[in-house]
Amino acid sequence: MRVVVTNYDPHWPAAFEAEAEKVRAIFGDEVIAIHHIGSTSVPGLPTKPIIDMLLVLRDIEKAE
């Protein structure tokens, strides 16, 4: 498997927010928090260009 590492992209925070809004629309009031995690959340850090998220729900069974 080939791993691609890129320079930090200042558009990643906006990309995270756009995806987080989609998740909020799906789960509604069940969402407690959505965190941007992983290397794309660290300004200036070279990384794999994948936005990682941590979703915190009131009821984990709603994730099904």
Secondary structure in CASP SS format (residue, H / E / C, confidence):
PFRMAT SS
TARGET T0000
AUTHOR 0000-0000-0000
METHOD secondary structure of the structure
MODEL  1
M C 1.00
R C 1.00
V C 1.00
V C 1.00
V C 1.00
T E 1.00
N C 1.00
Y C 1.00
D C 1.00
P C 1.00
H C 1.00
W H 1.00
P H 1.00
A H 1.00
A H 1.00
F H 1.00
E H 1.00
A H 1.00
E H 1.00
A H 1.00
E H 1.00
K H 1.00
V H 1.00
R H 1.00
A H 1.00
I H 1.00
F H 1.00
G H 1.00
D H 1.00
E H 1.00
V E 1.00
I E 1.00
A E 1.00
I E 1.00
H E 1.00
H E 1.00
I E 1.00
G C 1.00
S H 1.00
T H 1.00
S H 1.00
V C 1.00
P C 1.00
G C 1.00
L C 1.00
P C 1.00
T E 1.00
K C 1.00
P C 1.00
I C 1.00
I C 1.00
D E 1.00
M E 1.00
L E 1.00
L E 1.00
V E 1.00
L E 1.00
R C 1.00
D C 1.00
I H 1.00
E H 1.00
K H 1.00
A H 1.00
E C 1.00
END
